[in-house]
Amino acid sequence: MSYTTIISPFDLHALLGKGTVRILDCRFSLADTEWGRNAYRAAHLPGAVYAHLDDDLSAPVVPGVTGRHPLPAPEAFAARLGVWGISGNDQVVVYDQSHGGLAARAWWMLHWMGHEDCALLDGGWAAWTAQQYPVTDDVPSPTATQYRPRVNAAMTVSADIVNAWRQDAAHCVIDARAAARYRGEVEPIDPVAGHMPGAFNLPFMENVHPDGSWKSPEVLRARLSKITVPDHQIAVHCGSGVTACHDILAFKHAGLGMPKLYPGSWSEWITDPSRPVTTGPA
């Protein structure tokens, strides 16, 4: 059996020790970018390797041009997967500290590479340790592979496409940030507050319960049914192209396909002063 969206701690525990499962620890904090790496060194799931959001899951920022977490070149990420010992027939599992807002980026990137057998650990580290499943501080030394990507370039859209889609009733642009950030009431990270005119707010944290565990596909489907256009006509963004992937995962877990990602997201959008910005409710 392969897992392509969400995997429970119970099911992952049953897979441990089997040669075709590979685990990525994606714990991270914007406030302390080394926190996740230090947490990994202290303890992690057996066999897990560490995937740093800035160093492994993003390309370098170009000030005034890119967003805060630009996508790496596909060949660069494929090389990183090879260093981690991942091959095309492995089941990959990703996790972060709880709700999956960070690990969803790795999940999306594996699917972008054409790697369907990638799932996010339900409830992450918090759920795993709550079940008292094994952890270790042993850092593995995986045998390197030559990962051969099958990149799906159609999974992303540019700022120009988003600009057109937000003004077209046949398409939908989703903003995955918290409602207060969408409305421009607060902006803790980026220099400009607000949202794109025409964007629909679908906060990613509403995909999970307060403990970080995922809502059922049925509940997610009911929530997402307010979006009435097909998945390939939906673009999702957030602050920097990370938590938007959580909303994309929610669509797929609900059986509603995979909307496209605007990787640059809000932090790229606002680098061009000609792009419109608004505040308040939709």
Summary of the structure (lengths in Angstrom):
residues: 282
radius of gyration: 18.1
end to end distance: 42.2
largest distance: 53.6
contacts: 926
relative contact order: 0.16
helix: 31%
strand: 13%
